[in-house]
Amino acid sequence: MEFSVTGKKIDSHHYVQIYPTFAKAQFVRRSNRFVMELTLDGKLIQAYVPNTGRMSEFLVDGHPFYIVKATNGKYQYKVVSTQYHGKFVFLDTVKVNDVFHELLRRNLLNSIFPEVQSIRREYSILNSRFDFRLQTGPNTSSLVEIKSCTLVHNNVAMFPDAPTLRGQKHIRELQQLSTDQRTCHAIYLIMNGSADSFFPNFHTDYDYGLEFLKATNVKFIALGLNLIDPVTIDLSSIREIPINRSILRKQCVNKGNYMLLLNNETEFDEVVGKLGKIHFSEGYYVYVGSALNSLDGRIKRHHSKQKKLHWHIDYIVPQKMRIKKVFPIRRTDSIESGLVNRLTLISDKYISNYGSSDSNDPSHLFYFKENPIHNRNFLDIILDAQTFTI
């Protein structure tokens, strides 16, 4: 395979070509957090992934990923970017701090940091190491923690895409370290040209959303950048992305809807309350539920083996089927029927009246022969709901 050069004359003063060449490959599967299997010219390869986020929205069969030749390590290739909704998305988190440093060096962040006298990287204080310490005056400084945000759906950016205790700790410590002489910033760098709003992903990490709300002394800023090709960033495209605090204040709550992704490894029959005997085929099931009192408590209950059989779902979870993944959708109102309607259109079948005896929905349990986690239509249902774009 010949790796392609970018094909563009990089003549703009603010274009930064991170890698000189790249190749386009197609997704097969993610072996673990650090390894992805791809096809390149019809051959199966393995590539190092310098991004430990879940990136679930990209992990669909045949999805394009852009790779470069690795200069060290056990793998010949490294994944550096992808495409989503027609835009390039930069995935190499190792390079993100370098990009931010270059923005500072070229005075492209003067509206945020107008008087930077010196830049120090990886500054340790308290029990953490922060990405930057900027000297901004004789007796003033700024601490800056950079977060790489890759999740942008329907123009809405969210961070994180997986629970992050480290991220929660950074917010708490930045709040603690903020003084009259020291400002503290959490900056979300979104290298995806489609983002036009941002909020913390409280669906996936509820505590992160709460820490964000409590940290009134921390300056939270979301910044967007465009890529002109898979490996070239236009630094002049830097812009501040509005943070949607109204959604955060209203919807960061311990209530809402959820979907359980279940794996049934062996077909079986089960008597389920008044529904009688039901045959469950081998494959995958998605259960839609609501919890307008305690969402986290309801999800925890589904994992428990010691409980009274109350709801239909209790007859099969977790004794008969394994919970592979939970998708919380935190909000003050219920969109249960809307989720059901969309799942009805893409599932292979549903179990009539299962979990829906108190509604007009045909069912709350849907069957998929193949794992829907790699189904673009299924992922869109989740992300449309979590970005409040349905």
C-alpha positions as CSV (number, residue, x, y, z in Angstrom):
1,M,0.0,0.0,0.0
2,E,1.4,3.4,-1.0
3,F,0.6,6.0,1.7
4,S,-0.8,9.1,0.2
5,V,0.5,12.6,0.8
6,T,-2.2,15.1,1.7
7,G,-2.6,16.1,-1.9
8,K,-2.8,19.8,-0.9
9,K,-0.2,22.5,-1.1
10,I,0.1,23.5,2.5
11,D,0.6,27.2,1.8
12,S,-1.4,28.8,4.7
13,H,0.6,30.1,7.6
14,H,-1.9,28.4,9.9
15,Y,-2.2,25.0,8.3
16,V,-0.4,22.3,10.4
17,Q,0.3,19.0,8.8
18,I,0.6,16.6,11.7
19,Y,1.7,13.6,9.6
20,P,3.2,13.8,6.1
21,T,1.2,10.8,4.7
22,F,-1.8,8.7,5.5
23,A,-3.9,5.8,4.2
24,K,-7.6,5.0,4.5
25,A,-8.7,1.8,6.1
26,Q,-12.1,0.3,7.1
27,F,-13.2,-0.8,10.5
28,V,-13.6,-4.5,11.4
29,R,-13.5,-4.6,15.2
30,R,-11.8,-3.1,18.2
31,S,-9.8,-5.8,20.0
32,N,-9.2,-3.7,23.1
33,R,-8.8,-0.1,24.1
34,F,-5.5,0.2,22.3
35,V,-5.9,-2.0,19.2
36,M,-8.2,-1.8,16.2
37,E,-8.6,-4.4,13.4
38,L,-9.0,-2.8,10.0
39,T,-8.9,-3.8,6.4
40,L,-6.3,-2.1,4.2
41,D,-6.4,-2.9,0.5
42,G,-8.5,-6.0,1.3
43,K,-6.0,-7.3,3.9
44,L,-6.7,-7.5,7.7
45,I,-4.3,-5.4,9.8
46,Q,-3.9,-4.3,13.4
47,A,-3.3,-0.7,14.3
48,Y,-2.5,1.1,17.6
49,V,-5.3,3.4,18.9
50,P,-3.9,6.5,20.7
51,N,-7.3,7.2,22.1
52,T,-8.8,5.2,25.0
53,G,-12.3,6.7,24.6
54,R,-15.1,4.4,23.7
55,M,-15.8,6.1,20.3
56,S,-18.8,3.9,19.9
57,E,-20.3,6.1,17.2
58,F,-17.5,5.2,14.8
59,L,-17.3,1.4,15.5
60,V,-19.6,0.3,12.6
61,D,-18.6,-2.3,10.1
62,G,-16.7,-0.6,7.2
63,H,-16.5,2.8,8.9
64,P,-13.4,4.8,7.5
65,F,-10.4,5.3,9.7
66,Y,-7.2,7.0,8.6
67,I,-3.9,5.5,9.6
68,V,-0.2,6.4,9.5
69,K,2.9,4.3,9.8
70,A,3.9,3.9,13.4
71,T,7.5,4.9,14.3
72,N,7.7,2.7,17.4
73,G,5.8,0.1,19.4
74,K,4.6,-3.4,18.3
75,Y,2.1,-2.3,15.6
76,Q,3.1,-1.1,12.1
77,Y,0.2,1.3,11.9
78,K,-1.5,3.9,14.1
79,V,-5.1,5.3,13.9
80,V,-5.1,9.1,13.8
81,S,-8.5,10.2,12.5
82,T,-11.8,9.3,11.1
83,Q,-14.9,10.8,9.4
84,Y,-18.4,11.4,10.9
85,H,-21.3,13.3,9.4
86,G,-19.1,14.5,6.5
87,K,-16.3,16.0,8.7
88,F,-12.9,14.7,9.5
89,V,-12.4,14.0,13.2
90,F,-8.9,13.9,14.8
91,L,-8.4,11.0,17.2
92,D,-4.7,11.2,18.2
93,T,-5.0,12.4,21.8
94,V,-1.2,12.3,22.2
95,K,-1.0,15.2,19.7
96,V,-3.8,17.3,21.2
97,N,-1.6,19.2,23.7
98,D,0.9,19.9,20.9
99,V,-1.9,21.5,18.9
100,F,-3.0,23.7,21.9
101,H,0.7,24.7,22.5
102,E,0.9,25.7,18.8
103,L,-2.2,27.8,19.2
104,L,-0.7,29.6,22.1
105,R,2.7,30.0,20.4
106,R,1.0,31.6,17.3
107,N,-1.1,34.0,19.5
108,L,-4.3,32.5,18.2
109,L,-5.8,32.4,21.8
110,N,-5.3,36.0,22.7
111,S,-9.0,36.5,23.4
112,I,-8.7,33.9,26.2
113,F,-5.1,34.4,27.3
114,P,-4.1,37.9,26.3
115,E,-0.8,38.2,28.1
116,V,1.1,34.9,28.1
117,Q,4.7,35.5,29.2
118,S,5.8,31.9,29.5
119,I,4.4,28.4,28.9
120,R,5.2,25.4,31.0
121,R,3.8,21.9,30.1
122,E,2.9,19.1,32.6
123,Y,2.8,21.2,35.8
124,S,2.3,19.2,39.0
125,I,0.4,20.6,42.0
126,L,-1.6,18.9,44.8
127,N,-2.2,15.3,43.7
128,S,-2.5,16.0,39.9
129,R,-0.5,17.0,36.9
130,F,-2.1,19.6,34.7
131,D,-1.3,20.1,31.0
132,F,-0.2,23.7,31.1
133,R,0.8,26.5,33.5
134,L,0.8,29.9,31.8
135,Q,2.6,32.8,33.4
136,T,0.3,35.8,32.7
137,G,1.9,38.5,34.8
138,P,4.5,39.2,37.5
139,N,2.3,37.5,40.1
140,T,-0.5,35.9,38.1
141,S,-0.8,32.5,36.3
142,S,-3.3,30.2,34.7
143,L,-3.6,26.4,35.1
144,V,-5.0,24.7,32.0
145,E,-6.3,21.2,31.6
146,I,-7.0,20.1,28.0
147,K,-9.6,17.5,27.2
148,S,-9.8,16.0,23.7
149,C,-13.5,15.8,22.6
150,T,-14.3,13.5,19.7
151,L,-18.0,12.9,20.3
152,V,-20.0,15.3,18.1
153,H,-23.5,14.2,16.9
154,N,-26.0,16.4,15.1
155,N,-23.6,19.3,15.7
156,V,-23.7,18.8,19.5
157,A,-20.3,18.0,21.2
158,M,-20.2,16.1,24.5
159,F,-17.4,15.0,26.8
160,P,-16.6,12.4,28.2
161,D,-17.7,9.4,26.1
162,A,-17.0,7.1,29.1
163,P,-17.0,7.6,32.9
164,T,-13.8,9.4,34.0
165,L,-12.8,9.6,37.7
166,R,-9.6,11.3,36.7
167,G,-11.7,14.0,34.9
168,Q,-13.9,14.5,37.9
169,K,-10.8,14.9,40.1
170,H,-9.3,17.5,37.8
171,I,-12.4,19.6,38.0
172,R,-12.4,19.4,41.9
173,E,-8.8,20.4,42.1
174,L,-9.0,23.2,39.6
175,Q,-11.9,24.6,41.7
176,Q,-9.7,24.3,44.8
177,L,-6.7,25.9,43.2
178,S,-8.5,29.0,41.8
179,T,-7.4,32.2,43.5
180,D,-7.1,35.9,42.8
181,Q,-3.6,35.2,41.5
182,R,-4.3,32.0,39.7
183,T,-7.1,31.3,37.2
184,C,-8.0,27.7,36.3
185,H,-9.3,26.6,33.0
186,A,-10.8,23.3,31.6
187,I,-10.6,23.5,27.9
188,Y,-12.4,21.0,25.6
189,L,-10.6,20.9,22.2
190,I,-13.0,19.7,19.6
191,M,-11.2,18.9,16.3
192,N,-14.3,18.3,14.4
193,G,-15.7,21.0,12.1
194,S,-19.4,20.2,12.7
195,A,-19.6,21.2,16.4
196,D,-21.7,24.3,17.2
197,S,-22.6,23.6,20.8
198,F,-21.2,21.7,23.8
199,F,-22.3,20.3,27.1
200,P,-20.7,17.7,29.5
201,N,-21.9,14.2,28.9
202,F,-23.9,13.7,32.1
203,H,-25.8,10.8,30.6
204,T,-22.6,8.7,30.6
205,D,-20.9,10.3,33.6
206,Y,-23.5,11.9,35.9
207,D,-20.9,12.8,38.5
208,Y,-18.9,14.6,36.0
209,G,-21.9,16.8,35.1
210,L,-22.4,17.5,38.8
211,E,-18.8,18.5,39.3
212,F,-19.0,20.8,36.3
213,L,-22.1,22.5,37.9
214,K,-20.4,22.9,41.3
215,A,-17.1,24.3,39.9
216,T,-18.1,27.9,39.8
217,N,-14.5,29.2,39.9
218,V,-13.3,27.1,37.0
219,K,-13.4,28.7,33.5
220,F,-14.8,26.1,31.2
221,I,-14.2,26.7,27.5
222,A,-15.0,24.7,24.4
223,L,-12.9,25.3,21.3
224,G,-13.5,24.0,17.8
225,L,-11.0,23.4,15.0
226,N,-11.4,22.2,11.4
227,L,-9.3,19.6,9.6
228,I,-8.8,20.2,5.9
229,D,-7.8,16.5,5.4
230,P,-7.3,13.6,7.8
231,V,-3.9,14.8,9.0
232,T,-3.9,18.6,8.5
233,I,-5.4,21.1,10.9
234,D,-6.4,24.6,10.1
235,L,-5.4,26.6,13.2
236,S,-7.0,29.7,11.9
237,S,-10.4,28.0,12.2
238,I,-10.2,28.1,16.0
239,R,-13.4,29.3,17.5
240,E,-15.2,29.2,20.8
241,I,-18.1,26.8,20.9
242,P,-21.0,27.8,23.1
243,I,-21.5,25.7,26.2
244,N,-25.2,24.9,26.6
245,R,-25.5,25.4,30.4
246,S,-29.3,25.6,30.3
247,I,-29.5,21.9,29.2
248,L,-26.9,21.0,31.9
249,R,-28.8,22.8,34.7
250,K,-32.2,21.4,33.7
251,Q,-31.4,17.9,32.5
252,C,-28.4,16.7,34.6
253,V,-30.8,14.8,36.9
254,N,-31.0,11.3,38.3
255,K,-34.1,10.4,36.3
256,G,-35.1,9.7,32.7
257,N,-35.1,6.7,30.4
258,Y,-32.6,4.0,29.6
259,M,-31.9,1.1,27.3
260,L,-30.4,-2.3,28.4
261,L,-28.5,-4.2,25.8
262,L,-28.8,-7.9,26.7
263,N,-27.0,-11.0,25.3
264,N,-28.9,-14.3,25.3
265,E,-26.4,-17.1,24.6
266,T,-28.8,-20.0,24.6
267,E,-32.5,-20.0,23.6
268,F,-35.0,-20.9,26.3
269,D,-38.6,-20.7,27.4
270,E,-39.7,-18.8,30.5
271,V,-43.0,-18.1,32.2
272,V,-43.3,-14.4,32.6
273,G,-46.1,-13.4,34.9
274,K,-49.5,-13.0,33.2
275,L,-47.8,-13.0,29.8
276,G,-47.4,-16.8,30.2
277,K,-44.6,-18.9,28.6
278,I,-42.4,-17.0,26.2
279,H,-39.7,-18.4,23.9
280,F,-36.5,-16.3,23.8
281,S,-34.3,-16.9,20.8
282,E,-30.5,-16.8,20.9
283,G,-29.2,-13.3,20.1
284,Y,-29.5,-9.8,21.5
285,Y,-32.3,-8.0,23.1
286,V,-32.8,-4.3,23.9
287,Y,-35.1,-3.3,26.8
288,V,-36.5,0.2,27.1
289,G,-37.3,1.5,30.5
290,S,-38.0,4.7,32.4
291,A,-37.2,5.8,36.0
292,L,-38.5,9.2,36.9
293,N,-37.5,8.9,40.5
294,S,-34.0,7.3,40.6
295,L,-32.4,6.3,37.3
296,D,-29.2,5.1,38.9
297,G,-31.1,3.0,41.5
298,R,-33.2,1.4,38.8
299,I,-30.2,0.4,36.7
300,K,-28.4,-1.0,39.8
301,R,-31.5,-3.1,40.6
302,H,-31.4,-4.6,37.1
303,H,-27.9,-5.9,37.9
304,S,-29.0,-7.5,41.2
305,K,-29.7,-11.2,41.4
306,Q,-31.5,-10.9,44.8
307,K,-34.8,-9.1,44.1
308,K,-38.5,-9.7,44.0
309,L,-39.9,-10.5,40.6
310,H,-41.9,-7.3,40.0
311,W,-41.4,-6.2,36.4
312,H,-41.4,-8.4,33.3
313,I,-37.7,-7.7,32.8
314,D,-37.0,-9.2,36.3
315,Y,-37.7,-12.7,34.9
316,I,-34.8,-12.7,32.6
317,V,-32.2,-10.2,33.9
318,P,-29.6,-11.0,35.1
319,Q,-30.2,-14.7,35.6
320,K,-31.1,-15.7,32.0
321,M,-29.5,-12.9,30.0
322,R,-26.3,-10.9,30.6
323,I,-26.4,-7.1,30.6
324,K,-23.8,-6.1,28.0
325,K,-24.3,-2.3,28.2
326,V,-26.6,0.3,29.7
327,F,-27.5,3.5,27.8
328,P,-28.8,6.1,30.3
329,I,-30.8,9.0,28.9
330,R,-31.1,11.6,31.6
331,R,-33.9,14.1,31.3
332,T,-36.8,15.5,33.3
333,D,-39.5,14.0,30.9
334,S,-39.9,10.6,29.4
335,I,-39.3,9.8,25.7
336,E,-40.0,6.1,26.2
337,S,-42.6,5.8,23.5
338,G,-40.4,7.6,21.0
339,L,-37.6,5.2,21.6
340,V,-40.0,2.3,21.3
341,N,-41.3,3.6,17.9
342,R,-37.8,3.8,16.5
343,L,-36.7,0.4,17.8
344,T,-39.8,-1.1,16.2
345,L,-38.6,0.0,12.8
346,I,-35.0,-1.5,13.1
347,S,-35.4,-4.6,15.3
348,D,-35.8,-8.1,13.9
349,K,-38.9,-8.6,16.1
350,Y,-40.3,-7.7,19.5
351,I,-42.0,-9.6,22.4
352,S,-45.6,-8.4,22.4
353,N,-46.7,-6.5,25.5
354,Y,-43.4,-7.2,27.3
355,G,-42.8,-4.5,29.8
356,S,-45.5,-2.3,28.3
357,S,-48.7,-3.2,30.2
358,D,-49.0,0.3,31.6
359,S,-48.7,2.0,28.2
360,N,-50.0,1.8,24.6
361,D,-46.6,0.7,23.3
362,P,-46.5,-2.7,21.5
363,S,-43.5,-3.8,23.6
364,H,-40.5,-2.6,25.5
365,L,-38.3,-5.7,24.6
366,F,-36.8,-5.9,21.1
367,Y,-34.9,-8.7,19.5
368,F,-31.8,-8.4,17.2
369,K,-30.1,-11.4,15.7
370,E,-26.8,-9.5,15.5
371,N,-25.4,-7.2,18.1
372,P,-27.0,-3.7,17.5
373,I,-24.1,-1.9,19.1
374,H,-22.5,-1.9,15.6
375,N,-25.7,-0.9,13.9
376,R,-25.7,2.8,12.7
377,N,-29.5,3.1,13.1
378,F,-29.4,1.9,16.7
379,L,-26.5,4.2,17.6
380,D,-28.4,7.2,16.1
381,I,-31.4,6.4,18.4
382,I,-29.1,6.6,21.4
383,L,-27.2,9.7,20.3
384,D,-30.2,11.6,19.1
385,A,-31.8,11.1,22.5
386,Q,-28.6,12.0,24.5
387,T,-28.0,15.2,22.4
388,F,-31.7,16.2,22.7
389,T,-31.9,16.4,18.9
390,I,-35.1,14.3,18.6
